[in-house]
Amino acid sequence: MTLQYFNVILPIVNNERSGSLELILSRGLRKRIITVFVEITNFYKQFPHLPLSERANILWGYFYELEGLARLYGAETYKFFWLRRLMAIFGGKETHHDDLERAFEFALEVKKLREKWKKELSEGMEAVIGARVGITKGLTYYGEISGLNNAVTVMGNSVNLASRIVSIANDGEILFSGFEPYELTGFKHKMHGSVKVKGLEKPVEIFELLSRAEKEEGKPPYEFAFVGRKKELNLLTLTLKNYINDRRVRKVSIIGEHGIGKTTLVNEFIKGADIPVYYASCHSRTVTAQFKPIRELLKTIFKIKGFEQDSIIKTNINRVLSKFGGILEEEAEIFQWFFSVKSAEIKLLHVSPYQKMQRFTHLFITLLKAIANQNNGVIFVFDDFQMVDKTSLLLLKRAVEDAKVPALFIFVSLPTGNEFLQKNDLLIHLEGLSPEEAKEILESSGLFDEKDIKRILEITEGNPFFIEELIRYKMANPESEITKEELISSVYSVTMERIDTLPSELKSPLYLASIMGNSFPKEPFLRIMGNRAIIYLKRLEDTGILKEEEEYIRFTHSLIQEIAYRSILYSDRKQYHGIVASMFEELYRDRLEQFAETIAFHYIEADELKRGLYYTILAARRAKESYLNEHAIELYMDALELINQHGLEIDKRPELYFEMAEVLNRVARFEEAEKYYNLAIDEYRASLNKEKEIETLENLGKVYVKKGDMKTAETLFREAMGLAQSFDLPTLLARAYFEMGNLYSLKGDFAAALINFNLGYNTLKVYSQEMIDLLTHMAEMHYYSGNFKKSIELLEIALERSNELTDLARIHTLLGRVYESIGSYDNASSSLEHAFNLSRKTGDKFLETQSSAYLGGVQLHTEPEMAYKTLNHALESADAIGDLIGKQVSALYISKYYFKKKKYGSAEIYINEAKRIGEILKNHFLQVSTMILSSLIHRSVKEAEQALNRARQLNSPPLVLHALSTMGQINEISGYSDTAFENYAKALNMANQLANQLTQELKDKFYKQGYVRRLLEKVQKLSNR
């Protein structure tokens, strides 16, 4: 509809005096409006003898009733008192989707009101008071008249026609004109005749409104036959056959435009598949809703019907996973956590969000493999893949391309540049149906003649959805002329017409459904719609628009949802969004974080921006805590855009800059992280928030450390130290010393690192988390420096002061490493086993893997075969969760195991893997340890000398000792006895230095351990020569 603003001069004829009055219609619109005239009949016959004033009072009473009824149906009203007429306008100030239905319903209610008046006044009266109605629809001028105190009025031929129609109607009749047949399907009517209207050349057809049409309840929707696509079906069937034969992963992408038949093709294909099929849609009202397809898939697997109680979700998950046993059954709480089960969230409270996400990824892939292996195969279908969120895409990519889950994956999508969809075992680009196939569908409906079919084939270009929509429309409107250009120029107009012809009572539920999305939970919808919601839902399902599932409702096609949504007036749309947001708040108030993004979307669309901002920030923080990094970045950007564009909650901006930078730093987008940290620093300085300024400076310094710009990082840490000292903030000062210590540790300057850790330790006045961290890092520096005694003392103090299970596991892991270096294998095993059990209790998979790897290293000295099993399990776990430290340590010790077994080829494979990871991690201690073992495997004096030089640069006596001992071995193997003796002697001297600072008990164990004992034997043997 085109709305046209105008400013024109119109002549208004005054009936009570001759002449004309020129008035300026100063502001308004030219638009299609429904005009209803109601005229009270037989009034003067009813009350012929009453005085004029009494008749006026009675007439006002009737007007009051009529006006109240009109306003009840949302009309604007105008009274023409002495003409006994009320004019009701529908679609004046605002056009609504149900203007026609409300106008006709109002007219039918006037008819009922007339019957009421007859009963009240019929006895003893000469004539019965009544009412007649005239209705028209047409282009009308609607606006303010400046000459009459800016009163609002309507003018035009449509208004004149309504006045003419009501004057020719009999008492009790409702006459109308100006409506298309398809608009009237909800009402019974008949032809009344035609009337000549002044100003119009041709007579106007007039119809009489009789009643609302009765709708058939429970009639099943029309079923369309599957036509064509034989080639595509054959290709899919062949792919399935090959998959079942070799049980290797298969990936199929089906790509095509809206309505081309992608989903229909998949549905037809899986009818003949004799293996389980799991379906998930990526479509979401909030386009970036995270894990939408993964969540849908898991709900199907675990038979979770909707947003059920925690106890039901937990029971269903446990029941399904118990069938698979093993790690899936043991780790059931991870899936429960994914579905926000409170007991699982509490149990995993000590596990970092990153580790929980890594565990979930590993278990999700393991579950898909288990399902595929349990059956003869399995099909996973992902529809609307063009809307997949980044996190789900990465997870599915890992499952298909990296883990190679032995399943048939089918991805259905619009054409897109997604690279993932381009690498396939089978790629199907769907085009429109052939003219013959499209004609077959149209002829099978029995609704069209040859002329219709020819025109439809031209317009639809073989698009099955367009064809089906035209068939549905024709079924609902058998009298309409389907070949009109404006009606079938596109599917949008056809679908819009189909929506327009729905009964008024079905439009609100349809519009609400379109607001909620292509697929949405049933409960909020039913709550909002009230008592008749089930009936409305059934009737909309009968039309083929909606499909009801167990706990969800979905549109039969995303285009219908899109068109329905676009047809809602903007003002109404805002109201709907607000209602949905409020209902989600009420229903899920104990899980608001889980639905924060959905609620935020609806509040923003409702123009309640402050509430939308609140939930956007809540969603961003939840994504950040869950390590959904890319999605968190998008949400933080949305929140900052709301603040900057609308001036909302300005005081929240610096903390959002800070949190945004943290996520960017996490994903190695360092330049952007630097930008947002600097923005946060500027705002914290402006608000004189020194604590947050110092914290941000420290975090910015850590970004430069990761970039390798140690000089700038050191400058920032020193600036943070200066501010912390000036404002007497000991905890922040200690943290700055801590970061400086880490910086020196990474540079390999363990002595300088230790100085800074000591400064931080002495700065803190009370024991806190920072104190525990400092004690642990100081102990680690002393361990690298060979001061084993001091390292053990600090770790024992940390154990006494700490009560956090994760901290205790970390401390015991380091303590086990120190004892292993001393040769106290019983103490080392005890500490590492304790660390392993604690990490399992907390659910910290990283600590569990690392403690297991170091335990395997200890077992190499005592139980080599047990060590091999422990280390392989640790390596597998580290690989599954992406723990590079655990992976490097495991590979290093496995290489050592194979070297002792004289399986040098296998040893080389694992040592090369350890070296590769070392280049990524840049852990100097592990890198040198790897170089030492590598030089021994390759019998390379040059590599051993490089390792020795690195060890000396690091000022690490334990590494120097190992490097010298290794060089001695290589020299001896190569026949250079003198050089070997010299290196062994230096190594023994270093060993004596390390032993001197130990207690007698530990000293005895130190000299009894394998490589020191062998060192003594080698020196004695070579000296005897």
N, C-alpha and C positions, 0 to 999 in steps of 0.2 A: 504494500500500500504506500502511495506517495502522499506525504503530508506537505501542504504548501502554506507557508505563512503569508498573510496578506494585510493590506491596509487600503480599503476601498470605500467609496461613497455609494450608499444604496438608498433609493427612495422608499420610505415606509408610508403606506397609506393608512390614514386614521379614519376608522369607520364612523366615528361619532361626529366628525365635522369635516366639511369638505376641504379639499386641498391636499397637499402632501408636505411632508416634513423630511428634510434632508438630514440624515444622521451619519456620523462617521463610525463605521465598524472598525475601531482603532487597533485592536490586537486580536488575532485568532488563528484558526486553522481551517483549511478546506479538507474535509475528511469524510469517510463513509461512516454514517451514524444511523442507528435504528431509532425511529421516532414512533412513539405510541400515544395515540389520543384516546382517552376514555371520556365518553359523554354520558351524563346521567339523564335518563329518559323518563317521561311522564311525571316530571317533578311538579309542574304547575297544575297538572290534572289531579295529582295526589293531594295537593294542599291549595285548592282554589280560593278559599274564603279567608285564609289567614292573612293578617297584616304583613306588609312588606318586611318589617324588621324581624318578625318571628320566622318568616320563610327564609330569610337570610341566615338566621342562627341554625336552622335545621340543615340548610344546604352546606354550611360550614362544617357541620358534623360529618356529613357524607364525604366531603373533601378531605377531612382529617383522616378518615378511615382509608380512603384511596391513597392518600399521600404516604401514610405509614406503610401500607402494603408495598407501594412502589419503591420506597427507600429500603425496605427489607430485601428487595431484589437488586439493590445497588444502583437505582436510577436517580438521575437528577430530575426534579419536578418543577413545573411551572403551572400556575392556576389561571384559568380564564373564567372568572367567577360567574359573570352574568350569562356567559355562553354555556355554563354548566359543564365545562370541559377541563380535564387535567391532562397536561402533556408530560410524558415521561421520556427521558433521553437515556439511551444506552450507548456507551462508547463516545461520550462527549469529551469530558476532561481527560480521561484515559481510556484507551481501547483495551478490552479484555477478550480472552480467547472464547469465553462463553456468553458474550453479549446476547446473541440470538436466543440461546436456551433460556437465559434469565428473562428476556423480554416476553417470549412465548409463555413461559411459566407464569409470569405476572399476569398476562392476559387471561390465562385459564383460571387463575385464582380470582380475578375480577368476576369471572362467570360464577364462581362459587359464592362470592360475596353478594352477587345479585340474588342468588337463591336464598341467602340468609335474610336479605332485605324483604324479599317477597313474603317469607314466613312471618316476619315481624309486623308487616303493615297490610296484609291482604284482607283482613276481616273488615267488612263494611266500607271498603274503598271503591270509588268508581273506576279507578285505573291503578294498576300495580306499578310502583316505581321500579326502574330497571337500569341497565347499562349496556352500552354497545362500544366496540373497540375497533380502531383502525391502526394498522401497523405498516410502516414502510422502511426500506433501507436504501440509502443512496448518498451521493455527494452532497454535503451540506456545509454552509458556512457556520462555524461555531466560534464565538468570541465575545468581546466586551464592546458595548456601545458607549462611546465617550459622552454623547449627549444626554444619556440617561443615567448619570452617576455611575458610569462604567458597569452597568448591569450586564450579566451574561445572557446571550440569546442564541437562537439557531434560526437560520434562514435558508431557503432554497426550494427547488421544485419538490424534493422528497418530503419536506414538511407540508407543503401545500397539498401534495397527494394524500398524505395521511389524514389531513383535515377533510379532504373531499371524500375519502373512503368511509370515515366514521359517520359522515352525514347521510350516506346511502345505506348503511348497515341497518338491519332490523334490530329490535331490542333482543339482547342476548347473543347476537352474532359477533364473531371476531373475524374481521376481514383483513387481508394483507396483500402486499405487492412488493416486487423488487428483489425477491430472493431466488437463488439458483436451486434447482431441484435437489442437488446433492446436499444442500444445507438443511433440508427438511426431513431427512430420513428418520429422525427421532420423533416425528409428529405425524398424526393422521390429518389429512386435509383433502379438500375437493375443489374443483373449479366452480367459481361463483358467476363469472361473467366478465364483461369488460366495460370500461367507463371512459368517456371522453373528458380529458382534463385540459383546462385552459392553458395555453402555452405549449402544448404537446401536439405534434401532428397526428400520431397514431393513437388509437385507443389503448388503454392500459388493461392488461389481464389482472383480474382480481380473484383471489382464492379465499376459501373459508377455513379457518383453523378449527378442528373438531376436538382433538385430544392428543395426549402423548401416545406414541406407538408402543405396543407391547413388544418386548424383546424376547427371543427364544433363549431360555436358560439351558446351559449344559451341552449345547451343540458342539461337537468336536471340531477343531479347526481343520480347514481344508488340507489334505495331504498331497504334496506335489510328488509326482513320479520322478525318479532319478533318470536323467536322460544324458546320453553322450559320455565323454570322458573315458572311453574304452582304452585308449592308448595309455593314459595316465594311470588308470586302475591296473593295467597289466604290468606297468613298470613298478608300481608299489607292491604288487603281489610277488613279482620276481625278487625284489629286494627283501621282502619278508622271508621268502623261501631260502634265499642264500644266507640270511641271518640265522635262521633256525638250523641250517645245516652246519655252519662253522661256529656259531655263537660268538662272533666278533661284533664289536660295536659298529652300528650303522647310523649314519646321520642323513636325514632327508629334509630338504627345505622346499616348501610349497609357497610360491610367491605370486601375488596377483593383486589387482585393484579391488576396491570395495565392491562387494556383492558379486564377484566373479565366480563364486562357488567353491572357494578353498575349503571351508569348514565342511560343506556338504560332501565334497570329495573324500575328505578324511573319514567322515561318519560312515559313508558307504563302504570304504575300504575296511574299516575295523569291524564291520558286521561279519566279514568272512575270516577274521583273525581268530585263531583258536588258542590264543594266549592272553594273559591279563593285559588290560589297557588302562593306563592312568592318565587323566586329562587335567590340564591346568591352563587358566587364561592369564595373560599378562596385562589385560585391559584394566585400567583403574581410573576413577574419577580424578584422584590426585595422581598425576602422570608419573611422579617419581616415587610412588609408594614402594618402600623397600621390601624385597623378598615376597612380593605378591604371588608370583607363580610358584615359588618354593613352598610358601605357606599353604597354598591351595593343594599342591601335590601331596604334602605331608598330611593335610586334613583328610584327603581321600585314603591315604595309606593307613592312617591311624583311626579312620572312621570317626573323626571329630566332626559333628554335624554343624556346629556354629560356635557362638561365643558361650561355651558351656562352663559349668562350674569346674573349679580346679580339680576336684576329686574325680570327676568323670574323665577329664582330659588325662590325668595321671594314670587312671586305671586302663584307659584305652591304649595309651602309649606302652605301658608295661606289658599288657596282654600281647600286643603285636610283637614287641621286641623279644619277649620270652621264647617265641617260636624260633628265633635265630640264635639265641644264647650268646656266649662269648662277650666280646667287648661291647656289642650293641646293648645287651641286657645289663651289663655292668654300668654303662654310661647313660642309662635311660634319663637321668636327671638333666642332661644337656638338652635333650628334646623337650623335656618339661619346661626348662628355662626358656627355650625358644618360644614356647606358647605362654610365657609369663605366669607359670604356676608358682605361687608364692613360696611354697615349701622348698622348691628347687632353687629359687632365687636366693633364699636365706642360706641354704646349704652351700651354694657356690659364691657366697659373699666375698670370700678371701681370694677368689680367682680373678685375675685381671680380666677386663672385658675382651682384650685382645686374645688372651689365651682361650677364653670361652668361645670366641668366634672361630679360632683355629681348630678347636676340638669339634665344634659343630660341623665345620667344613669336612673334616676327616670322617666323622660319623655319618654325615649325609651321604657321602660317596660310598662308604662301606655299606650303608643301608640299601642303596640302589643296586650295588653289586649282589648283596644277599638276596634281594627280591628276584633279580634276574637269574641267579643260580638256583634258587629254590624251585622255580618253575621251568618250563621248557623254553623260557624266554619271556620278555616283557616289552611292551610298547609304552613310551612316554610321549604324550602329545602336548605341545605348548602353542596355544593359539594367541593371536594378536601380538606376535613377537616383536613387532615394530615398537611396542610400548614397554619392552622389558627394561627394568631398572638395571643400573650398572652392576650392582652387587650380585644380583641373580645371574646376570650375563657372565660375570667372572666365575661364579661357582659352577654354572652349567658348562662353561668352556673347560674348566678344570676336569669336570666329570667325563666329558666326551673326549677331549683331545689329549689330556695328560693321563688321567686314571684309566681311560678307555673302558668305562663301565660297559659290560657286554649286553647292551640293550639296543632296541631300535628307537631312536629319537626322531620325532617329527616336529619340525618348527614351521608354523604357519604365519605368514607375514605379508604386509603390504610391501611394495618395492621400497627398498631402503639401502643406504650405503654401508650397512653393517657387514664388516668383513667376515664375521663369524658365519654368516649365512651363505658365503660364497664358496666355502670349502666343504664339499659334500660327497657322499656316496651316490646321491641322487638329487638333482635340482630340477624342480618342475616349475616352469613359468606358465601360469594359467592365462589363457586368453578367453574371449567370449565364446559362447556356443556358436556352432555353425547355423546358418539360416534354417537348415532342415531340422536341426535339433530344437532350436527355439520355436519353430513352427509346430513341432510335435507337442511341446508343452502347452502352447496356446490352444491348439485344436482339442487337446485332451480335456480342457476346462469346459468346452461347449458354450462359451460365452461370446465368441467373436465370429464375425463373418470374414470373408476373404479380404475385404477392403480394410477392416480393422487390423487384421493380422499383418498385412503389408505395411501399414502405417507404423504399427508397433515395432516391427522388425527394424525399420529405418531409425526409429528413435532410440531403442534400447541397445542396439549394436551387440546383441547376443548376451547381454549381462543378465544372468539368471535372477538375481535379486530384483532388478528393475522389472523384469517380466512378472515375477511372482507378486510384487506389490501392485502392479496393474491388475492382475487377476483378482487379488483380494479386494481391491477398490471396486472393481466391476461387480463382484459378488455382493458387496454391501450397497452398491448404487446401480442396480440393473437398468434404471431408466436414463442414467447419464450418458452423454455422448462422449465416449472414450477417445474419439479421434480429434477433439478440439485441440488446436495447437498449444494454447496456454495450459491445457490440462496435462499433456504428456510430454512437454518439452524437456522435462527431467524428472528423475525419481523423487526429487525433493518436493516438487509440486504435488505429485501423486500421493506421496506419503503424508504431506501436509493436509491434503484434502481428506485423506483417510482419517487422520487424527481429528480434523474439524467435524467430521460427521459422527464422531462418537457421541453418545449421550452425555449431557453436561455432568451427570454424577460420576462418570468415569474419567473425566478430564483431570480433576484434582489428583486422584491416585496415579494417573499416568504421568503428570507433570512432576509429582513428588518422586516417582521412580526415576525419571530422567535426571532429576537433581542429584539423586543418590548414586548414580553411575550405571555402567553397563551391567554390573553384577554387584549385589549388595545384600547384607544380612536382612533376614525377614523380620526379626523382632522390632527394630526401630520403625520400620515401615508400618507394621500392624499397630504399634502403639500410637503413632501419629494419626493414622486414618480412623482409629476408633472401632466401634462395634460392627460396622458394615464392611470392614476392610477385607475380610475373607471373601465376601460376595463380589466386591469390586475386583479383587485379584482373580477370581475364577472367571469373571466376564472378560477381563483383559486377556487372560490366557486363551479363552475361546476365540478371541479375535486374531490370535497368532502374534500378538505384540509382545507379551511377557511369557516367561516360562518359570513355573514354580518348581523349585527343588526342595530337598529336605529342610535345610535351614537358610537357603538363599533364594533370591529372586534374580532373574537375569532377563535382559532383552533378547529376543530371538535373533536380532541383528544389531550390531553397534550403530549402524546408520539410522535406525529408527530412534534409538536413544538420542543420538546427536540432533536429529531433526526435531524431535519433541522438545528437547532442551532449548533449541534456538527459537522455537515458536512461543516460548513463555515471555511475556512482557518483562522488561528489565526490573520494574518495581516489584512485580510478583515474584520474580526469580530471587531477588534479595530476601524477600519474606520467607520463601521456601528454604533457602540456605540457612537462614537464622533458626528456623524451626528444627531442621535436621541437626544443626550444631548443638542446640540446647538438649535435644533428645539423646544424642550420644553422650553428652556430659552427664545427664541424669542416669542413663542405663549403665554406663561404664565408669562411674565415678571412682571405683576402687582400682581401675586400670587406665587412668587418663593418659599416662605416658605412652601406653601401647597405641592409643587412638589419637594421640596429639596431632599428628599430621593431618588426619581426616578432619578433625574438629577445626584446626587452623584454616584449612582450605574453605570450609563452609562459612566460617566467620568472616574471612576476607571477602568472599563472594557476597556475603550479606552486608558488606560495607561496615561491619563492626571491627574496625581495624585494630583497636587496642586489644580486644580479645584474641583476634587472629594473630597478633604479634606475640602475645603471651604463649599461645600454643605452638607457634612456629619455633620459638626459643626452646620450649620444652622438647619438641621433636628433634631439634638440632642437637641438644645435649644428650638425648637418649641415643641418637645415631653416633655421636662422638664416643660415648661411653661404651657402645657396642662395637666400636672400631669399624663402623660403616662409613669410612672416611670420605669417599666421594660424595655420598649422599649428605653427610653432615655439612660439607662445604657448600652444597647447593642450598641447604636450609639456612645456614648462617648468612649467605648472600641475600636470601629472601628477607630475613629478619632485618638486616642492615638497610636494605632497600626501603622497607616499610618505615624505618626510623628516619632515614635521610630524606625521603620524599614527602612524608607526612608530619614530620616533627614529633613523632611519638616517642615517649620514654627515652629521651636523649641521654639520661644518666646511665642507661644500660649499654650505651654504645662502646665505651672503652673495654668492658669485660667481654663483649662480643668480638671486638677486634682481637683481644688476647686469645680467646678460645678458638677463633678462626685460625689464627697464626699457629696455635698448637697443632691443629689438625694438618695444616699445610706442611708444617715441619715434619710431621709424622710420615707423610707420603713423599717426602723429599722434594717438595716444591719450594725450595729455599728462598728464591727471589721474592715470591709472593708472601711467604712467611715473614721475611724481613720487612716488607712493606707494612703488613698489618701490625707487627710488633712495634714498629716506629709510630704508627697511628695511635696505638694504645699508649705508648710512652708520652706522646704529646698531650693526650687528654688527661692522663694521670698527673702529669706535671701541672697542667692548667687547674686541676681540681685539688692540687697539693696532697694527693694520695701517695705518700712516699713509699709505703710498704709495697703497694702494687707497682710503683715505678721501678723499685729495686728488683722485684720478682721478674718483671718484664725485661729489664736489662740483662739479668742472668739468663733468661730463656733466649734472648736474642744472641747472647754470647755463645750459647750451645748450638745455635744455627750456624754461626761462623766456624765453630769447631767441626761440624759435619761437612762444611764446605772446604775445610782444610785451611782456612784463614786464621791461623792460631794467633797472629799478632793482633788483629782486630778483636778477636774473642778475649784475649788477655786484657786489652784496653777496657772492654765493657765490664769484665769481672772486677777490675780494679775500681772502675767508676761505681759499681754496685757496693763494693767494700767501703769506699769513701762515704757514700750516702748512709750506709748502715751504721758506720761509726759515728757520723755527725748527729744522727737522730737516735742513737743508743738503741739499736735494734739487734740484739745479740743473735737471735735465731737466724735472721736474714744474713748477718755477717758470717755466721758459721756456714750457712749454705753457700755463700760466695767463696769462702775458703775451700769448701768441698768441691765446687765446680772447678776452681783453679787447680786443685789437686788432681782431679780427673784429667784436666788439660795436660798437665805435666806427665801424668801416667801414660796418656796416649802418645805423647812425644817420646816416651821411653826414658824420661828422667825421673826414676823412682825416688831418688833422694829428695828432689824438689817437691814431688808429689807428697811425700811423707811429711815434709815440713809444713805444707799447707793443711794436710789432714790434722796434724798436731795442733796447729793454730785454731782450726775450727773446733776441735775437741776441747781445747782450753777456754774457748769463748763461751761455750754453752754453760748456763748456770744450773740447769736441771736436766735430768734424763728425759729424752724425747725420741721421737722417730729419727730426727736428724742425728742425735747422739748415737743411736744404734747403727745408722748408716756409716757414720764416721768411724766408729770402732771397727766395723767390718772392713771398710776400705783401708784403714791403717794396718789392720792385721794382714790384709792381702799384700800391701806394700812391703811389710816386714818379711812376709813369706817369700816374695820375689827377691828381696835383698838377702835372704839366707838367715835372717834372725828368727829362727823357728820358735825359740823360747818365748820371745816377745809376742810373736803372732798368736801362740797358744794362750798366753796370758790375756791378751785383749779379747780373744774370742770367748774365753771363759767368763770374762766380765760381761760381755754382750749377752751371753746365755743367761746369766743371772738377772740381767735387767730387762730382757725382752719377754713379753708374754704373747706376742703375735706368732701364730703357727707358721706363717710364711717366712717371717724373719728367722725363726728357729731352724727351719729347714735349710735356709740359705747359710746360716752360721755353721750348722753341722756339716754341710757340703764342703765348705772351705776348710773346716777343722779336719775332715777326712783326707783332704788333699795334702795338708801339712803333715799329718801322721804318715801318709804314704811316702812322702819325700824323705822322712826320717827313717822309714823302715819299720815303723810300729804298725804292722799290718792288722793286728787284732783290733787296736784302737781305731784304725782307719775304717775297717769293715763295720765296726759298731756304729761309728758316727755316720757313715754313708747310708747304712741300712735304716738308721733313725731318720735321717733326712728324707730317704725314699718314702718311708711310711707317713711322715708328716706331710710331705707334698701330696701324697695320694689322698690324705684326709682333707686337705684344703682344696684339692682338685686342681692344683697348679701343675699342669702338664709339662711346662718348661723345666721347672725344678725337678720334677719326677724323672724326666729324661736325662738331665745333666747328672743328677745324683746316681742314677743307674749306670751311666757311662763311666763315671769315676769309680764306682764300685767294681765294674768289670775290669778296670785298670788294676785295682788292688788284687782282684782274684787271679790275674795273670801270674802273680808271684806265688800263689798258694794252690789254686784249682783252675788250671788253664782251660780245661774243657767247659767247666761251668762259666768261666769268664767269656768264652766264645759265645755261649747262648745269651748271656746277659748283654753283651755288647751288640749282638745282632738285633736283639729286641729293642735296645736303646736307639740304635741307628734307624730302625724301621719307624719307631715312634717319633724321633726327631724329624725324619723326612715327612711324616704325615702332618705334623703341626708346623713345619717350617722353622724349626729351631736350629739355627746354623751352628751355635756353640756346641750343642749336644751332638750334632752331626759330625763336626770336626773332631771332637774328643773321641767319639766312638770310632771313626775311621782311623784315627791315629793309633788307638790301642789295638784295633783289629789288624792293622798293618804289622804292629809289633808281634802279635800272636802268630801270624803267618811267617814272619821272619824267624821266630824261634823254631817253627816247624820246618824251616828251610824251604818254604814255598815262596820263593822270591818273586815270581810273577804276580801272585795274588797280593803279596805285600806291596808291590809297586803300584798296583791298581788303587789300593786304599790310601797309600801315602800321597799319591797324586790328587786324589779327591780331597784329602785333608789340606794339601797345599792350595788347591783351587778355592776352597772356602776361606782359608786364611787370607787370601788376597782381598776377599770381600770384607771380612770382619776387621782386619788390621789389629788383631790382638797380638801384641809383640811377643808375649811370653809363649803363647801357643805356636806362633809362627816359628820362633827359634827352636822350640821343641820338635816341631815337624821337620825343620831343616836338618837337625841333628840325626833323626832316625833315617831321613832320606839319604843323607850322606853315607850312612852305614849300609843301607840297602844297595846303593849304587857304588859303594867302595870308592867314594870321591873325596880325596883329601881337600880339593879346592872348595867343595861345598861345605866340608867340615870346618875349614878355615873361615869361610864366610859366616857360618853359624857362630863360631868362637868370637869373631869380631863384633857381631851383633850382640852377643851375650855380654861382652865387655862394655859396649856402648850403653847397654841397659843397666850396667852395674849390678848384675844379678849373679852372685857366686854359685847358686845351684845350677844355673844354666852353663856357666863357665866350666864347672866340674864335669857336667855331662859332655860338653863339647870336647874337652881335653881327653876324657876317657875314650870317647868315640874315635878321636884322631889317633890315639894310641892303638886301638883295635885295628883301624885301617892300615896304619903303618906296619903293624905286626903281620897282618895278612899279606901285605905287599912285600914282606921280607926286609923291612927297614927296622931292625931290632933296636939300634941305638936311638933312632928318633922316637920309636915306640916307648922305650924306657924313659926317655926325657918327658914325653907327654904324660905317661902314667905317673911319673914322680910328681909332676906339677899338679895332676889331678888329685893324688893322694894328699899332697900338702893342702890343697883347697878343702878336701874332705876333713882333714884334721882341724882346720879352722872352724868349719861348720859344727863339728862335734864338740868342740871345747865349750860352747855356750849352752850345751844341753845338760840336763840332769844325768846322773850316772845311769839310771835305768834306761833312759832314751838313748844315751850314748852307746850302751851295749847293743841295743837294737839297731842302731845306725850302722855299727861296724859289722853286724851279722847279716845285714840285708845283701841281696845278691850281687849288685854291681860294685859295692864298696868292698865286699869280701873278695870278689874276683880281682879287684884293683890291687888289693894287698898281695894276692897270690901272684899276679902278673909282675909286680915290682920285685917281689922276692925271687921269682923265677928268672927274670931278665938280669937282675943284679948278680945272681949266681953264675950266669954265663960269663 
